[in-house]
Structure formats: structure tokens, C-alpha cells
Amino acid sequence: MPDNNNAPSRLFHSPLDKWDVWLVLAALIATGFVLGKDISVGGLRDSDTAVHAMDGVLIHDWIAAGPSAWVEPMQFAEVQYGHYPCLGIGRHYPPAFAIVEAGFFAVFGISPFTARLTVVFFGLLACSGTYLFLRTLEDRPTSLLGSVILMTLPAVTTWGRQTMLEVPILAALAWGAFGFSWYLTHPSRRRFAVLLILAASAMTFRQTGVFLLSAIALALFVAVQRKRVPWGHFLVCAGLAITAIAGITFSFGGAAAKMFRGRPSFSSLWGFDALTYYFRHLPDSTGWWILATAIVGAVLCIRRDRVKGSFLLAWLLVAYVMLCAADLKYPRFFFVGLFPFAIWSALAIGFVLRTLGESRLRHMAVGLVCAVLCVNALRQQIQYHSDYGAVVAAHRDKIENRAVLFGGTRDIHFVFAVRQHLPWRSTVAIRTSKLLYSCNTHPSVDFQALVDSPDMLSNTMQRYAFGVVITDRSNHLHIPQEEFLKDYLRSGAHYVHVAAHDMRMDGECSARDSIVDVYQLAGPRDRLADYIDIPIPRANRTVRLNLEADAG
């Protein structure tokens, strides 16, 4: 294979033409089908999806509120949180996805469907960016293959069908990779500035995107040795990478720092089990045959272009080291490291198929591989959750203009359902995970009991005398406070059971079924407090929820 490292630079392996347009369109259609499967089925899915959806709602409502709100964004956010206590923007997550999602909400309405549609949009961006990056290395069939491989990886399929940040950051990373190739063709100051902007944009979707600047810096060091870029560009990029790592780690209310100094997943951070954690889970994210072909493709990539090959190796190395340095480990975190595997796998498979020559048979073989990948991805199931919006809509007359307590381990999803189906700020949604206990998405992280006995629960409920309580019977996280509440409501001493909604989902899907109960206060209201102060995670302060509007 020829070494093109010192040859005159050109962006694409062969000039783009109408066939590239058709192939990109085919890849986009495949991506739409794979990520859009069951897009309208059920409600929000993963526990974090409600947070990401409500972040988009915050931006949507803030813009819609007009100039008076625009000049006081923090005050607006606090008042919004007082009605819908479910936000992650600023304290946990960067704002880029929420901003785009707000636009989708404005056009298509606030719903779980629209939230997932936003993720599909980013999937299309990731697909096109991957195709263009591969075209700087290879021909059209291999580029098509790589874009389809990436979008049908098991991890991409799983998280791409949910309102999560994995696919949006993948889109930013893919276009950052293409920007790196574009810069190498003519390393001017203007292109270097554009490259830095593209690389930095990954951090605006998720903090883990900070690694891309470091990977580019390492690749630029290799390029400097081969006299393809100036030293100054490498030094600037390296300095920005170090600054970004320090800034991201201690920003967002310490959320990133918490990941590195929080609950450890292993007793020893640098033990064998900890260091091999992500490699051991890698086959679940990519599949064994993609992983096997990627090993061959990594060698081919280095031979094809030393600088771009080094860039992908640095991508994997920096991402892996960064995540190994984190105390808290979870397979989903390594999502940012999957891009090189798809590229390498495509190069290896494309190398084998090139033995067929530039014949129709080769094109048919590439199409067949892509079709098999898509069919396999479409067969992959994820766990769906029922849509609480149906319950909120059915009891609108009981909920509107009330302060309502929502219980269950998915109480956060009730908040989104209230905003979806009821007029803006007409209801104060109160979560049991704010009133009875507090934790960071999971009881194993920062759990704090605010009510620690049935008697204390009874006193709390009598103090606030909520007119309506809606709770999900499921308690798969085994939180004692949720059981205290259910026992209190079932006793019938203070609340009467008015409805039970069977949220069982039809179809052959991996669904978590549940039953939602609706209770109303049995006797006259004798409330002892007109407000509740609920904590803002990691902010060391509270927001006051006003109960005075609940006069019913």
C-alpha cells in the first residue's frame, strides 16, 4: 500500500461527485430507520432522558417568555425549577443539545417523540461526518461501509433511540475528525482556528468531549515530525488541551470532578480489573467481529496515512486513559471511544472487498454487508417505558392549578409529562426524590434520606396535605422511602384511591410495565406549610416551591 504522507495534500481520496450524494443519502436513510425505530413508542426511557428533555424545555420556555426573561436567565431558571424540579443544564451538562432540542420543541411540540427526533437528527450529522472523514482516506464504497458500521454498532443503536447525549457528542466528534483532515490539506491559521472550534464544540455537548483536543495535539506532534504542520499549531493546541481538561474538570458545579473523586467502582484505581474494565466491555458496545476487523484496520490506516492513523490511535489512547482515571466507571462512558473502531473495521473490510476489483460484484457485496448490519440493528431491542403522559392527561382536571406529589423511581418522568400536557407553569410538580430523599440519578450515588421512618413520612404528608398524589407501584431500586409512601396511601386514613392505570405495553418489545395509582385527599385540607424548600443538586442551596396556588 503506498505511503502518501509526504505527497501533495488533497482532501478527498477521489473527487466528490453525484455518487457521493446518493451514497450519503442511502446512509442517512439507513440511519433514520435504525435510530428512528419505535420512535413514537412509550414515554421517556433511560432515567437521564427526562433531564435532557427538560433542559430543552427550559431553553424553549425561556426564549418564548420574551425579553423580560432573556435579561434574567438565572432567575427564570430558578422559577422554572420551582414548577418543574428537573434540570441538568449548567450544573451537570453543557447546553448545546438543549439549545437544538428547544428548536425541535418549538417546531414539533413538546413530547418524547420530539426529544428522540432531535437525537435522530444528530445521528444523521454523525453519519454524514463519518462518511466525509472516510472519503479523505478511502473510496466511496468503503466510506459508505464505515458510516453504516458506526451507526449500527450495538451501543449507538441502544443510546441513539433515547434522549441521551451520546449520539449528539458523536456527531460533534465525527465532524471534528473531518475538520482535522480538512486542516491537514492546507494547514493555514484560518483552518487551524476552524479545527479548534470544531474540536471544542464537542465539550458543549458533554464534558467527556474534552479528550478530542488532546488527541489532535498528539496527532499534530506526529505531523510536525513529518514537516506537515508548523510547531506553533501543535503548541497552541497542546496548551488549549491542557487548559480545557483543567477547566472542564472543575466546572459545571464540580460534576466532572465528582466523576474523578466520587464513588469508586474499584478499590484500586490502577489495578488490573480497573484498567481493563472498558476493554472487557468493548465487545458489548461494538460486537466481536467489528472489534476483530478493527485490529487489522488500525494497521492499514497507519500505512495509508501516518498522521491520520496516529490521530485515531491517539483518539483511543486519550479517551481510554481519561476514563480510566475516573473513579466511577460505566460502559456507556466509553461511547466517545467507538469512532476509531468503526473507521478501522471499514478499512479492513474494504481492503478485503477490493480484491473483487471495481466491479459491480464489489458494490453488491458492500450493499449486502450494509443491509445485514441494518437488519441486525433493527432486531436489537432496548427497554421501553410506558408514557406517563396518558395518566396526566386523564386526570388533568385534578392536576391543573395544583401542587401535586409524584412518586416512584421514575418520578422525574412525571415532571416532563406535566409540562407536555398542561399549560406552562399551571402546576407545581413535586417529586418524592426531592421531598423524601435525594440522590444523583441512582441510590448508590449521593443518596440522602430526608424521611427515614413511616412516622416521619406521615408527619411530612400531613404537613403539606397534597390534594393529589400520583405514584408508580414499581420500586426496582428498592428505595425504602417509596415503600413508606405507598403503605401510607394504602392505609386509606388520609387519602382515597381514585384510579389505577395499567401501563402495560403491547408488542414484542423489552418493556418495563408498571401500574400507576392516583390518590386524592380524603378529608378537608389542613395544611401546615405553604411552601417547600427543595435542594438544588451540587449547588448547596434550595429553591422554594410555592403551594399557595393549590387551593383545591
TIVOZA-119527 format. One record per residue (C-alpha): residue in three letters; x, y, z. Coordinates in steps of 0.1 Angstrom, whole numbers, padded with zeros to 4 digits, always signed. Each point is the difference from the previous one (the first is absolute). Last residue first. Layout:
<pts>
ALAXYZ
...
</pts>
This chain:
<pts>
GLY-0584+0230+0457
ALA+0020+0030+0011
ASP+0033-0012-0015
ALA+0013+0035-0009
GLU+0014+0003+0035
LEU+0024-0029-0004
ASN+0030+0020-0011
LEU+0031-0021-0006
ARG+0031+0018+0014
VAL+0034-0008-0016
THR+0028-0012+0022
ARG+0038+0005+0004
ASN+0032-0020+0001
ALA+0001+0001-0038
ARG+0010-0037-0006
PRO-0036-0010-0006
ILE-0025+0028+0007
PRO-0017-0008+0033
ILE-0038+0003+0005
ASP-0016+0026+0022
ILE-0037-0007+0003
TYR-0027+0027+0003
ASP-0034+0007+0016
ALA+0005-0020+0032
LEU-0024-0015+0026
ARG-0026-0011-0025
ASP-0034-0010+0015
ARG-0019-0012-0031
PRO-0034-0015+0006
GLY-0002-0038-0003
ALA+0010-0027-0024
LEU+0029+0016-0019
GLN+0001-0015-0035
TYR+0019-0029-0012
VAL+0011-0012-0035
ASP+0018-0033-0005
VAL+0023-0008-0029
ILE+0006-0037-0009
SER+0032-0010-0017
ASP+0015-0018-0030
ARG+0037+0002-0008
ALA+0001-0008-0037
SER+0023-0022-0021
CYS-0021+0001-0031
GLU-0023-0025-0017
GLY-0032+0021-0001
ASP-0023+0016+0026
MET+0011+0020+0030
ARG-0013-0005+0035
MET-0008+0034+0016
ASP-0029-0013+0020
HIS-0015+0032+0015
ALA-0015-0001+0034
ALA-0026+0026+0010
VAL-0017+0018+0030
HIS+0018-0014+0031
VAL-0009+0020+0030
TYR+0025+0018+0021
HIS+0002+0008+0038
ALA-0006-0033+0018
GLY-0002-0021-0031
SER+0028-0023+0011
ARG+0010-0003-0036
LEU+0014+0036-0001
TYR+0022-0005+0031
ASP+0013-0034-0013
LYS+0008+0015-0033
LEU+0019+0029+0016
PHE+0021-0022+0023
GLU+0008-0022-0030
GLU+0013+0029-0020
GLN+0021+0010+0030
PRO+0016-0034+0002
ILE+0015+0002-0035
HIS+0002-0035-0016
LEU+0014+0011-0033
HIS-0027-0020-0019
ASN-0027+0019+0018
SER-0030-0005-0023
ARG-0034+0012+0014
ASP+0002+0034-0018
THR-0014+0029+0020
ILE-0025+0028-0005
VAL-0009+0021+0031
VAL-0027+0026-0002
GLY-0012+0027+0025
PHE+0034+0000+0017
ALA-0003+0005+0038
TYR+0034+0017+0005
ARG+0004-0006+0038
GLN-0021-0031-0001
MET+0022-0016-0026
THR+0032+0009+0019
ASN-0014-0013+0034
SER-0010-0033-0017
LEU+0034-0004-0015
MET+0017+0006+0034
ASP-0022-0027+0015
PRO+0008-0024-0029
SER+0038+0005+0007
ASP+0031+0016-0016
VAL-0013+0031-0018
LEU+0026+0023-0016
ALA+0022-0030-0008
GLN+0032+0010-0019
PHE+0014-0020-0029
ASP+0031+0015-0016
VAL+0003-0028-0026
SER-0011-0035+0008
PRO-0036+0011+0000
HIS+0002+0009-0037
THR-0007+0032-0020
ASN+0020+0021+0025
CYS-0019-0006+0032
SER-0025+0018+0023
TYR-0026-0013+0024
LEU-0036+0006+0011
LEU-0007+0034-0016
LYS+0024+0002-0030
SER-0001-0037-0011
THR-0037+0001+0009
ARG-0004+0025-0028
ILE-0022+0031+0001
ALA-0016+0013-0031
VAL-0015+0035+0004
THR-0027+0004-0026
SER-0011+0029-0023
ARG+0036+0008-0008
TRP-0005-0003-0038
PRO-0033-0016-0008
LEU-0004-0037+0005
HIS+0008-0030-0022
GLN+0038+0002-0007
ARG+0010+0018+0031
VAL-0018-0025+0022
ALA+0015-0029-0020
PHE+0035+0014+0005
VAL-0005+0001+0037
PHE-0015-0035+0001
HIS+0033-0012-0015
ILE+0019+0011+0031
ASP-0022-0021+0021
ARG+0015-0031-0016
THR+0010-0017+0032
GLY-0035+0005+0013
GLY-0020+0030+0013
PHE-0015+0032-0014
LEU-0014+0025+0025
VAL-0023+0026-0016
ALA-0002+0037+0007
ARG-0032+0010-0018
ASN-0011+0024-0028
GLU-0005-0030-0023
ILE+0003-0034+0017
LYS-0035-0011+0007
ASP-0016+0012-0032
ARG+0030-0014-0020
HIS-0006-0034+0013
ALA-0001-0019-0033
ALA+0027+0022-0015
VAL+0024-0006+0029
VAL-0006-0037-0002
ALA+0006-0002-0037
GLY+0031+0022+0003
TYR+0015-0027+0022
ASP+0011-0017-0032
SER+0011-0036+0007
HIS+0037-0009-0001
TYR+0020-0018-0027
GLN+0029-0022+0006
ILE+0021-0004-0031
GLN-0002-0026-0028
GLN+0024-0007-0028
ARG-0018-0014-0030
LEU+0003+0033-0019
ALA+0038-0001+0006
ASN+0003-0035-0015
VAL-0020+0011-0030
CYS+0022+0031-0004
LEU+0032-0019+0002
VAL-0012-0027-0025
ALA-0010+0028-0024
CYS+0033+0017+0003
VAL+0018-0033-0007
LEU-0022-0007-0030
GLY+0006+0035-0014
VAL+0037-0005+0003
ALA-0002-0034-0018
MET-0022+0016-0027
HIS+0026+0027-0006
ARG+0027-0027-0002
LEU-0020-0020-0025
ARG-0006+0031-0022
SER+0037+0001-0005
GLU+0028+0023+0011
GLY+0021-0030+0010
LEU-0013-0030+0020
THR+0033+0001+0020
ARG-0013+0033+0012
LEU-0024-0019+0022
VAL+0028-0010+0023
PHE+0013+0036+0003
GLY-0035+0013+0005
ILE-0005-0024+0029
ALA+0032+0012+0017
LEU-0006+0037-0007
ALA-0036-0002+0012
SER+0012-0017+0033
TRP+0026+0027+0005
ILE-0026+0028-0004
ALA-0026-0017+0022
PHE+0026-0007+0027
PRO+0013+0036-0001
PHE-0035+0014+0008
LEU-0006-0021+0031
GLY+0021+0019+0025
VAL-0027+0027+0009
PHE-0024-0028+0010
PHE+0025-0010+0027
PHE-0023+0016+0026
ARG-0028-0025-0008
PRO+0020-0029+0015
TYR-0001+0017+0035
LYS+0029+0009+0022
LEU+0001+0024+0030
ASP+0035+0007+0013
ALA+0011+0016-0033
ALA+0036-0003-0010
CYS-0010-0030-0022
LEU-0023+0023-0019
MET+0028+0025-0009
VAL+0024-0028-0008
TYR-0025-0016-0024
ALA-0010+0032-0017
VAL+0037+0010-0004
LEU+0010-0034-0015
LEU-0030-0004-0023
TRP+0003+0035-0015
ALA+0038-0003-0001
LEU-0004-0032-0021
LEU-0024+0019-0023
PHE+0023+0030-0003
SER+0030-0023-0006
GLY-0018-0015-0030
LYS-0008+0035-0012
VAL+0037+0009+0002
ARG+0014-0032-0014
ASP-0023-0002-0030
ARG-0007-0033-0018
ARG+0025-0020+0020
ILE-0014+0012+0033
CYS-0035-0007-0012
LEU+0009-0036-0011
VAL+0013-0007+0034
ALA-0031+0013+0017
GLY-0022-0020-0025
VAL+0015-0033+0012
ILE-0010+0007+0036
ALA-0034+0014-0012
THR-0008-0033-0017
ALA+0000-0018+0034
LEU-0020+0027+0018
ILE-0026+0001-0027
TRP-0002-0038+0001
TRP-0004+0000+0038
GLY-0028+0025+0002
THR+0005+0038+0006
SER-0014+0009+0034
ASP-0003-0035+0015
PRO+0034-0008-0013
LEU+0015+0030+0018
HIS-0011-0010+0035
ARG+0033-0018+0008
PHE+0020+0028-0017
TYR-0019+0025+0022
TYR+0009-0017+0033
THR+0036-0009-0009
LEU+0016+0027+0022
ALA-0025-0005+0029
ASP+0004-0038+0000
PHE+0038+0002-0002
GLY+0003+0025+0028
TRP+0006+0037-0006
LEU-0030+0014+0017
SER+0001-0025+0028
SER-0031-0008+0020
PHE-0021+0001-0032
SER-0031+0018-0010
PRO+0009+0030+0021
ARG-0027+0024+0012
GLY+0012+0035-0007
ARG+0034+0016-0007
PHE+0003-0004-0037
MET-0037+0001-0009
LYS-0004+0027+0027
ALA+0025+0021-0019
ALA-0023-0001-0030
ALA-0030+0011+0020
GLY+0019+0027+0019
GLY-0027+0026-0004
PHE+0003-0001-0038
SER+0037+0008+0001
PHE+0029-0016+0019
THR+0010-0028-0025
ILE-0011+0020-0030
GLY+0024+0029+0007
ALA+0030-0023+0008
ILE-0005-0021-0031
ALA-0007+0031-0022
THR+0033+0017+0012
ILE+0020-0031-0008
ALA-0016-0004-0035
LEU+0004+0038-0007
GLY+0037-0002+0008
ALA+0004-0031-0022
CYS-0019+0017-0029
VAL+0022+0032+0003
LEU+0032-0021+0001
PHE-0010-0021-0030
HIS-0010+0030-0021
GLY+0032+0017+0008
TRP+0021-0029-0011
PRO-0012+0004-0036
VAL-0018-0028-0018
ARG+0010-0027-0026
LYS+0037-0002+0009
ARG-0001-0037+0008
GLN+0010+0006+0036
VAL-0026+0028+0001
ALA-0027-0024-0012
VAL+0008-0024+0029
PHE-0003+0029+0025
LEU-0032+0010-0018
ALA-0014-0035+0007
LEU+0008+0004+0037
ALA-0017+0035+0001
ILE-0031-0014-0019
ALA-0004-0027+0027
SER+0003+0026+0027
LEU-0026+0022-0016
LEU-0023-0030-0004
PHE+0002-0009+0037
VAL-0023+0029+0011
GLY-0030-0019-0015
THR-0004-0016+0034
GLN-0017+0032+0012
ARG-0031-0005-0022
PHE-0016+0020-0027
THR+0019+0032+0003
MET+0032-0019+0004
ALA-0003-0014-0035
SER-0001+0036-0013
ALA+0036+0004+0011
ALA+0012-0023-0028
LEU-0020+0019-0026
ILE+0012+0034+0012
LEU+0036-0013+0001
LEU-0003-0012-0036
VAL-0015+0033-0011
ALA+0030+0018+0015
PHE+0024-0023-0017
ARG-0017+0006-0033
ARG+0005+0037+0004
ARG+0036-0003+0011
SER+0008-0022-0030
PRO+0007-0037+0000
HIS-0010-0008-0036
THR-0011-0036-0005
LEU+0006-0007+0037
TYR-0028+0024+0010
TRP-0027-0019-0020
SER+0011-0033+0016
PHE-0003+0016+0035
GLY-0034+0015-0009
PHE-0011-0035-0010
ALA+0009-0012+0034
GLY-0017+0029+0017
TRP-0031-0008-0021
ALA+0000-0035+0014
LEU+0006+0012+0035
ALA-0029+0025-0001
ALA-0023-0028-0014
LEU+0012-0024+0027
ILE-0009+0027+0026
PRO-0035+0001-0012
VAL-0002-0039-0001
GLU+0011-0004+0036
LEU-0021+0029+0015
MET-0031-0020+0008
THR-0036+0003-0011
GLN-0003-0037-0009
ARG+0002-0019-0032
GLY+0036+0010-0006
TRP+0010-0015+0033
THR-0007-0036-0010
THR+0008+0002-0037
VAL+0033+0018+0007
ALA+0010-0026+0026
PRO-0009-0029-0023
LEU+0020+0015-0029
THR-0024+0007-0028
MET+0008+0037-0005
LEU+0038-0006-0001
ILE-0002-0029-0024
VAL-0023+0020-0024
SER+0025+0029-0001
GLY+0029-0024-0005
LEU-0017-0019-0029
LEU-0009+0031-0019
SER+0036+0012+0003
THR+0012-0034-0012
PRO-0023+0001-0030
ARG+0010+0036-0009
ASP+0038-0002+0000
GLU+0024+0003+0029
LEU+0019+0024+0023
THR-0015+0034-0004
ARG-0033-0017-0009
LEU+0001-0015+0035
PHE-0004+0034+0015
LEU-0028+0009-0023
TYR-0020-0032+0008
THR+0006+0005+0038
GLY-0013+0035-0002
SER-0031-0011-0019
CYS-0008-0027+0025
ALA+0006+0022+0030
LEU-0023+0027-0014
LEU-0027-0025-0007
GLY+0003-0013+0036
PHE-0003+0036+0012
PHE-0034+0001-0017
VAL-0009-0033+0016
VAL+0008+0015+0034
THR-0024+0029-0007
LEU-0027-0025-0011
ARG+0003-0016+0035
ALA-0010+0033+0017
THR-0027+0005-0026
PHE-0015-0034+0007
PRO+0002+0004+0038
SER-0022+0031-0004
ILE+0002+0038-0001
GLY-0012+0013-0034
PHE+0013-0006-0035
VAL+0014+0034-0010
ALA+0007+0017+0034
PHE+0010-0034+0015
PHE+0025-0005-0028
GLY+0015+0034+0007
ALA+0003-0008+0037
GLU+0018-0032-0009
VAL+0027+0020-0017
ILE+0006+0021+0031
ALA-0003-0030+0023
PHE+0027-0018-0020
ALA+0024+0029+0003
PRO-0005+0009+0036
PRO+0027-0019+0020
TYR-0011-0025+0026
HIS+0002-0003+0038
ARG-0006+0033+0017
GLY-0005+0022-0030
ILE-0027-0021-0016
GLY-0012-0029+0022
LEU-0036+0010+0008
CYS-0030-0018+0015
PRO-0019+0018+0027
TYR-0028+0012-0023
HIS-0020+0028+0018
GLY+0028+0014+0022
TYR+0025-0010-0026
GLN-0016+0025-0023
VAL+0002+0027+0026
GLU+0037-0008+0004
ALA+0006-0001-0037
PHE-0016+0034-0005
GLN+0021+0015+0028
MET+0031-0014-0017
PRO-0010+0013-0035
GLU-0008+0036+0011
VAL+0005+0021-0031
TRP-0017-0025-0022
ALA-0031-0003+0023
SER-0011+0036-0006
PRO+0009-0004-0037
GLY-0025-0027-0007
ALA-0015-0031+0018
ALA+0003-0021-0032
ILE+0038+0000+0002
TRP+0000-0011+0036
ASP-0027-0026-0006
HIS+0020-0017-0028
ILE+0032+0002+0019
LEU-0016-0016+0031
VAL-0018-0025-0022
GLY+0033-0011-0014
ASP+0014-0005+0035
MET-0032-0019+0008
ALA+0007-0025-0028
HIS+0036-0006+0012
VAL-0012-0005+0036
ALA-0028-0023-0011
THR+0024-0021-0020
ASP+0023-0005+0030
SER-0021-0029+0014
ASP+0001-0019-0033
ARG-0033-0002-0019
LEU-0023+0029-0006
GLY-0035-0010-0009
GLY-0013-0029-0021
VAL+0003-0007-0037
SER+0003+0031-0023
ILE+0036-0006-0010
ASP-0006-0037-0004
LYS+0030-0003-0024
GLY+0013+0035-0007
LEU+0036-0009+0007
VAL+0001-0028-0025
PHE-0024+0014-0026
GLY+0016+0034+0000
THR+0035-0014-0001
ALA-0009-0020-0031
ILE-0015+0030-0017
LEU+0031+0020+0009
ALA+0023-0026-0015
ALA-0020-0001-0032
LEU+0001+0038-0002
VAL+0038-0001+0005
LEU+0002-0025-0028
TRP-0021+0021-0023
VAL+0019+0031+0006
ASP+0033-0018-0003
TRP-0012-0013-0034
LYS-0006+0036-0011
ASP+0036+0009+0002
LEU+0028+0004+0026
PRO+0036-0002-0013
SER+0020-0030+0009
HIS+0018-0008+0033
PHE-0013+0033+0012
LEU+0019+0030+0016
ARG+0031+0003-0021
SER+0035+0003+0013
PRO+0030-0002-0021
ALA+0018-0033+0009
ASN+0020-0002+0032
ASN-0023-0024+0019
ASN-0013-0018-0031
ASP+0015-0034+0008
PRO-0011-0024-0026
MET-0015-0034+0009
</pts>
